[in-house]
Amino acid sequence: MRSICWNVWTIPRRWLLTKTIDVEIYGQRYSIRGEADDVYIRRLASFVDEHMRTLAEGMKTATPSKLAVLTAINLAHQFFESEKKRTQGEADVDRRMETLMESIEEQMPISFFR
């Protein structure tokens, strides 16, 4: 008979650090394994479910797999747009910072920087 301690050592370490959360997306149940808390995983699943259902309203004959792919494409598009805005925002901040630094340097006596 094997002890519980022995069994723990045979389980891959990554499984010990994660937990399984059951969610439902577009009527289908999924078991998600991850390190994030239950509330966050359920929130993600709800977000995907909501987007799939919104797409389904305009595409009555679409299969669930087609809706899933289109949802993934739409969410990827939103992600890329957000990343583009974030990158542009960072570039704007860098430009403003450079302008402010130049302005400060112009106002300060040269001896201050030595």
ChimeraX commands (.cxc) that place a marker at each C-alpha (Angstrom):
marker #1 position 0.00,0.00,0.00 radius 0.5
marker #1 position 1.38,3.42,-0.98 radius 0.5
marker #1 position 1.33,6.29,1.44 radius 0.5
marker #1 position -0.16,9.68,0.67 radius 0.5
marker #1 position 3.30,11.20,1.02 radius 0.5
marker #1 position 4.62,8.97,-1.73 radius 0.5
marker #1 position 1.75,9.93,-4.02 radius 0.5
marker #1 position 2.45,13.63,-3.53 radius 0.5
marker #1 position 5.97,13.15,-4.87 radius 0.5
marker #1 position 4.71,11.38,-7.99 radius 0.5
marker #1 position 2.35,14.20,-8.95 radius 0.5
marker #1 position 3.95,16.79,-11.26 radius 0.5
marker #1 position 4.85,19.88,-9.21 radius 0.5
marker #1 position 2.91,22.24,-11.50 radius 0.5
marker #1 position -0.30,20.38,-10.60 radius 0.5
marker #1 position 0.31,20.96,-6.91 radius 0.5
marker #1 position 0.55,24.71,-7.51 radius 0.5
marker #1 position -2.65,24.95,-9.51 radius 0.5
marker #1 position -6.31,24.25,-8.92 radius 0.5
marker #1 position -9.18,23.30,-11.19 radius 0.5
marker #1 position -12.16,25.61,-11.61 radius 0.5
marker #1 position -15.29,24.57,-13.51 radius 0.5
marker #1 position -16.82,27.25,-15.73 radius 0.5
marker #1 position -19.48,27.40,-18.42 radius 0.5
marker #1 position -19.01,29.22,-21.71 radius 0.5
marker #1 position -21.79,29.28,-24.28 radius 0.5
marker #1 position -23.53,26.31,-22.68 radius 0.5
marker #1 position -20.39,24.16,-22.57 radius 0.5
marker #1 position -18.69,23.24,-19.29 radius 0.5
marker #1 position -14.90,23.53,-19.03 radius 0.5
marker #1 position -12.45,22.65,-16.28 radius 0.5
marker #1 position -9.79,25.32,-16.16 radius 0.5
marker #1 position -6.54,24.62,-14.33 radius 0.5
marker #1 position -4.60,27.66,-13.19 radius 0.5
marker #1 position -3.01,29.61,-10.40 radius 0.5
marker #1 position -5.44,32.54,-10.56 radius 0.5
marker #1 position -8.22,32.78,-8.03 radius 0.5
marker #1 position -11.70,31.40,-8.73 radius 0.5
marker #1 position -13.34,34.81,-9.04 radius 0.5
marker #1 position -10.88,35.95,-11.71 radius 0.5
marker #1 position -11.21,32.75,-13.77 radius 0.5
marker #1 position -15.00,32.95,-13.60 radius 0.5
marker #1 position -14.86,36.60,-14.63 radius 0.5
marker #1 position -12.75,35.69,-17.68 radius 0.5
marker #1 position -15.16,32.90,-18.62 radius 0.5
marker #1 position -18.13,35.24,-18.23 radius 0.5
marker #1 position -16.41,37.82,-20.43 radius 0.5
marker #1 position -15.84,35.25,-23.21 radius 0.5
marker #1 position -19.38,33.88,-22.82 radius 0.5
marker #1 position -20.87,37.37,-23.11 radius 0.5
marker #1 position -18.89,38.09,-26.29 radius 0.5
marker #1 position -19.90,34.79,-27.86 radius 0.5
marker #1 position -23.58,35.41,-27.07 radius 0.5
marker #1 position -23.39,38.93,-28.50 radius 0.5
marker #1 position -21.93,37.56,-31.75 radius 0.5
marker #1 position -24.53,34.78,-31.83 radius 0.5
marker #1 position -27.37,37.33,-31.84 radius 0.5
marker #1 position -26.28,38.52,-35.28 radius 0.5
marker #1 position -25.29,35.10,-36.61 radius 0.5
marker #1 position -28.20,32.76,-35.94 radius 0.5
marker #1 position -26.80,29.85,-38.00 radius 0.5
marker #1 position -23.18,30.01,-36.80 radius 0.5
marker #1 position -21.81,26.92,-35.07 radius 0.5
marker #1 position -20.35,27.23,-31.56 radius 0.5
marker #1 position -16.86,26.58,-32.92 radius 0.5
marker #1 position -17.24,29.33,-35.52 radius 0.5
marker #1 position -18.51,31.70,-32.82 radius 0.5
marker #1 position -15.53,30.77,-30.63 radius 0.5
marker #1 position -13.05,31.55,-33.41 radius 0.5
marker #1 position -14.76,34.84,-34.30 radius 0.5
marker #1 position -14.85,35.78,-30.61 radius 0.5
marker #1 position -11.13,35.03,-30.34 radius 0.5
marker #1 position -10.43,37.19,-33.41 radius 0.5
marker #1 position -12.53,40.06,-32.01 radius 0.5
marker #1 position -10.87,39.88,-28.59 radius 0.5
marker #1 position -7.41,39.69,-30.19 radius 0.5
marker #1 position -8.28,42.80,-32.24 radius 0.5
marker #1 position -9.35,44.63,-29.07 radius 0.5
marker #1 position -6.12,43.57,-27.37 radius 0.5
marker #1 position -3.94,44.81,-30.25 radius 0.5
marker #1 position -5.81,48.12,-30.36 radius 0.5
marker #1 position -5.30,48.56,-26.61 radius 0.5
marker #1 position -1.61,47.74,-26.95 radius 0.5
marker #1 position -1.27,50.26,-29.78 radius 0.5
marker #1 position -2.91,52.98,-27.65 radius 0.5
marker #1 position -0.72,52.10,-24.68 radius 0.5
marker #1 position 2.43,52.24,-26.80 radius 0.5
marker #1 position 1.38,55.58,-28.30 radius 0.5
marker #1 position 0.63,56.89,-24.80 radius 0.5
marker #1 position 4.08,55.85,-23.58 radius 0.5
marker #1 position 5.68,57.56,-26.58 radius 0.5
marker #1 position 3.71,60.74,-25.81 radius 0.5
marker #1 position 4.87,60.66,-22.19 radius 0.5
marker #1 position 8.48,60.16,-23.32 radius 0.5
marker #1 position 8.23,63.15,-25.69 radius 0.5
marker #1 position 6.68,65.36,-23.00 radius 0.5
marker #1 position 9.32,64.31,-20.50 radius 0.5
marker #1 position 12.10,65.12,-22.96 radius 0.5
marker #1 position 10.55,68.55,-23.67 radius 0.5
marker #1 position 10.26,69.27,-19.94 radius 0.5
marker #1 position 13.85,68.19,-19.31 radius 0.5
marker #1 position 15.06,70.48,-22.09 radius 0.5
marker #1 position 13.02,73.35,-20.66 radius 0.5
marker #1 position 14.42,72.77,-17.17 radius 0.5
marker #1 position 17.97,72.59,-18.50 radius 0.5
marker #1 position 17.45,75.88,-20.36 radius 0.5
marker #1 position 16.23,77.59,-17.17 radius 0.5
marker #1 position 18.96,76.26,-14.88 radius 0.5
marker #1 position 22.43,77.80,-14.85 radius 0.5
marker #1 position 25.07,75.62,-16.47 radius 0.5
marker #1 position 27.02,75.46,-13.21 radius 0.5
marker #1 position 24.10,73.59,-11.63 radius 0.5
marker #1 position 24.79,70.53,-13.80 radius 0.5
marker #1 position 28.51,70.32,-13.03 radius 0.5
marker link #1:1,2 radius 0.2
marker link #1:2,3 radius 0.2
marker link #1:3,4 radius 0.2
marker link #1:4,5 radius 0.2
marker link #1:5,6 radius 0.2
marker link #1:6,7 radius 0.2
marker link #1:7,8 radius 0.2
marker link #1:8,9 radius 0.2
marker link #1:9,10 radius 0.2
marker link #1:10,11 radius 0.2
marker link #1:11,12 radius 0.2
marker link #1:12,13 radius 0.2
marker link #1:13,14 radius 0.2
marker link #1:14,15 radius 0.2
marker link #1:15,16 radius 0.2
marker link #1:16,17 radius 0.2
marker link #1:17,18 radius 0.2
marker link #1:18,19 radius 0.2
marker link #1:19,20 radius 0.2
marker link #1:20,21 radius 0.2
marker link #1:21,22 radius 0.2
marker link #1:22,23 radius 0.2
marker link #1:23,24 radius 0.2
marker link #1:24,25 radius 0.2
marker link #1:25,26 radius 0.2
marker link #1:26,27 radius 0.2
marker link #1:27,28 radius 0.2
marker link #1:28,29 radius 0.2
marker link #1:29,30 radius 0.2
marker link #1:30,31 radius 0.2
marker link #1:31,32 radius 0.2
marker link #1:32,33 radius 0.2
marker link #1:33,34 radius 0.2
marker link #1:34,35 radius 0.2
marker link #1:35,36 radius 0.2
marker link #1:36,37 radius 0.2
marker link #1:37,38 radius 0.2
marker link #1:38,39 radius 0.2
marker link #1:39,40 radius 0.2
marker link #1:40,41 radius 0.2
marker link #1:41,42 radius 0.2
marker link #1:42,43 radius 0.2
marker link #1:43,44 radius 0.2
marker link #1:44,45 radius 0.2
marker link #1:45,46 radius 0.2
marker link #1:46,47 radius 0.2
marker link #1:47,48 radius 0.2
marker link #1:48,49 radius 0.2
marker link #1:49,50 radius 0.2
marker link #1:50,51 radius 0.2
marker link #1:51,52 radius 0.2
marker link #1:52,53 radius 0.2
marker link #1:53,54 radius 0.2
marker link #1:54,55 radius 0.2
marker link #1:55,56 radius 0.2
marker link #1:56,57 radius 0.2
marker link #1:57,58 radius 0.2
marker link #1:58,59 radius 0.2
marker link #1:59,60 radius 0.2
marker link #1:60,61 radius 0.2
marker link #1:61,62 radius 0.2
marker link #1:62,63 radius 0.2
marker link #1:63,64 radius 0.2
marker link #1:64,65 radius 0.2
marker link #1:65,66 radius 0.2
marker link #1:66,67 radius 0.2
marker link #1:67,68 radius 0.2
marker link #1:68,69 radius 0.2
marker link #1:69,70 radius 0.2
marker link #1:70,71 radius 0.2
marker link #1:71,72 radius 0.2
marker link #1:72,73 radius 0.2
marker link #1:73,74 radius 0.2
marker link #1:74,75 radius 0.2
marker link #1:75,76 radius 0.2
marker link #1:76,77 radius 0.2
marker link #1:77,78 radius 0.2
marker link #1:78,79 radius 0.2
marker link #1:79,80 radius 0.2
marker link #1:80,81 radius 0.2
marker link #1:81,82 radius 0.2
marker link #1:82,83 radius 0.2
marker link #1:83,84 radius 0.2
marker link #1:84,85 radius 0.2
marker link #1:85,86 radius 0.2
marker link #1:86,87 radius 0.2
marker link #1:87,88 radius 0.2
marker link #1:88,89 radius 0.2
marker link #1:89,90 radius 0.2
marker link #1:90,91 radius 0.2
marker link #1:91,92 radius 0.2
marker link #1:92,93 radius 0.2
marker link #1:93,94 radius 0.2
marker link #1:94,95 radius 0.2
marker link #1:95,96 radius 0.2
marker link #1:96,97 radius 0.2
marker link #1:97,98 radius 0.2
marker link #1:98,99 radius 0.2
marker link #1:99,100 radius 0.2
marker link #1:100,101 radius 0.2
marker link #1:101,102 radius 0.2
marker link #1:102,103 radius 0.2
marker link #1:103,104 radius 0.2
marker link #1:104,105 radius 0.2
marker link #1:105,106 radius 0.2
marker link #1:106,107 radius 0.2
marker link #1:107,108 radius 0.2
marker link #1:108,109 radius 0.2
marker link #1:109,110 radius 0.2
marker link #1:110,111 radius 0.2
marker link #1:111,112 radius 0.2
marker link #1:112,113 radius 0.2
marker link #1:113,114 radius 0.2
view
